[in-house]
Amino acid sequence: MLATTKRRLTDFLESQKKVILDEWEKMIMESDKDPFKDHIKQNGEAIFDIVKSILTRPEEKIETYIKKLAYVVGDERVKADINIGEFVYNINLGRSIINKYLNKMDMDWTELQKSIDNINYCFDKFLYYTVSYYTEAKNKIIEEKSKFIDSTHKDRLTLLGQMTSSFIHEFRNPLTSIQGFIQLLKADYPSMNYLDIISNELEQLNFRISQFLLLSKKELIGKDKSIFSLKSLIDEVLTFLYPSILDCKVRIINEIVNDIKLYGYSDEIRQVLINIIFNAIDVLSQYRSDPLIEIKGYYTNEKKEYIKLEIANNGPMISKEMLQTIFEPFVTTKKLGTGLGLFVCKEIIEKHKGVLSCKSNEEKTVFTIILPSADTSMKE
């Protein structure tokens, strides 16, 4: 672009500055809640001056001015906490008004187009730097808030653990006494009705109490790890749940390799199995006329280092959204559920150096547990 053409353009923009800025100011979107409303006219003038300078100054220097102004305006937009779309609209509005006035000039179209391209470059760069600064600052704020929420959530869980541990230990003492007296009544009055039902209900209550104890991550004094058979444990669990299985007419397919041995806390793994299988029974009783639960257990390779246990049911599909949160505490689809069952299950499996996962489709839902075998666990 010739020097005379540049000078003509800058002179024209300078002569039209007040008209352009007044028109721009009348048409902009302005929020009543914006604490920086008074800066809008000032910022508009700064942008206009940069646009004018791009016709006469080197591009490198103009880039520095654009960045400096963009960061100032970006910081104001973050503090204002106003929709960034409003700002983008106002900047593009200014671009359109300037281009409209330039198109009124009696100039060769080729030369005029070069000027418009330069001005568009200036506006694009300004928007890029401002929105980038705004986005990064907003993301940082969100990250800090998320950390605070996570920290608060963990503190509440810790407090809950301490409270439940103290309360449950006190609650367990009279429960143990009641269970003892039930056994005495069974011995003295073997034909008395309902004692088995009372005993089973107390067993379920004891199971729920254990869930809260595990949530608080408190270990029972004197509790030792042991080697136990997975097949025997599954059979024990199915016997325990037999009344529910029979009542809901659930068909069970049980295929566990005979020689699978695990090393750990058998009562905790038992709780995991009861929880997952009982949840399946509960769901199937509501949604299926042909309820089916398949339990398969096998080694993952010839070295028998790890075992895989799959507990599948033909109940309704679990949504992708629910699958993402299913193992988090207090997440439940049951009206009276605590949302702790699967969370506790995951805690137990991970404590045993294993992995608990869930997949679901229209045909079946599968909970998969991978654990080190007894030989592998004892070597670690």
ABEGO torsion letter per residue (X at the ends): XBAAAAAAAAAAAAAAAAAAAAAAAAABBBBAABAAAAAAAAAAAAAAAAAAAAAABBAAAAAAAAAAAAAAAAAAAAAAGBBAAAAAAAAAAAAAAAAAAAAABBBBAAAAAAAAAAAAAAAAAAAAAAAAAAAAAAAAAAAAAAAAAAAAAAAAAAAAAAAAAAAAAAAAAAAAAAAAAAAAAAAABAABBGAAAAAAAAAAAAAAAAAAAAAAGBBBBGBBBBBBBAAAAAAAAAAAAAAAAAAAGBBBBBBBBAABBBBEBAAAAAAAAAAAAAAAAAAAAAABABBBBBBBBBBABAAGABBBBBBBBABBBBBAAAAAAAABBGBBABAABAGAAAAAAAAAAAAAGBBBBBBBBAABBBBBBBBBBAAAAAAX
